[in-house]
Amino acid sequence: MMCSIMAVSRSGFYKWLKRQPSAREMENNWLKKLVEKLFHEHQDVWGYRRITMALNHLLQPRQPLGRKKVRRLMQELGLHSIIRRKRRSATRAGYFNFEENLLNRDFSALGPNQKWVTDITYLTYDNGQKAYLSAIKDLYDGTIISYKIGRKNGLALVIDTLRAAKQNQPLARPLLHSDRGSQYTSKAYLRYTTELGYTRSMSRVGKCIDNAPMESFWGHFKEEWYDLQDHASFGDLKGSIDKFIYFYNHERYQERLNGLSPLEFRTQAA
């Protein structure tokens, strides 16, 4: 009956059942397993571009796979990545010291430690307890230079992040761009960044796009990692952030970095 429904002969049907898969079919099936493994390992949020980079990194030195092929394999597997939503900034002007927007949306850099951006984002754990993550990002390769997590969104969190950056990159004298939050316009921030030899730059009021690289990083962190997990305690949240930052710096391959992770690209520059 099946043969009549499919409009094929009985002999042709049994011949198809007994046929051996071709080399291409075997390779595609093998690649599908790798694609599915990578997709689920990264919380079902990676699209075909990032999976293509990860596969090419993993399968070196074989000939690189094309993005169209990986996209087709994902479609055949029914795998669809999460689409990132646009984020809005609620930052308002603080007081004390204001700086010009010296960065002026020029998010390119010719080498490490020339231009850094920084910001704070709000998090929760244990059914609504508040936490805050402060980070500094290098615009050259996207490396997270330093980060700190705290229970209060205060000046101490920002200064601790600066101290960590100084410890990690003691010779750096970057242009450091922030928004106009009260921590960044404070006298203490002015004094400490001057002591470190950093040149300050600040976004215009209400213009979150002036600090777009940090907004982009927060988007990746929350939608690829933070939003997909439960954090029962402050310690759980901190451990989760530590894992993501390590992954982001060492293992998150980026197309603009020639398929390398931020620290791999940074090492090449050195």
Buried (B, 14 or more C-beta within 10 A) or exposed (E): EEEEEEEEEEEEEEEEEEEEEEEEEEEBEEBBEBBBEBBEEBBEBBBBBBBBBBBBBEEEEEEBBEBEBBBEBBEEEEBEBBEBEEEEBEBEBBEEBEBEBBBEEEBEBEEBBBBBBBBBBEBEBEEEEEBBBBBBBBBBBBBBBBBBBBEEBBBBBBBBBBBBBBEEBEEBEBBBBBBBBBBBBBEEBBEBBEEBEBBBBBBBEBBBEBBBBBBBBBBBBBBBBBEEEEBEEBEBBBEBBEEBBEBBBEBBBBEEBEBBBBBBBBEEEE
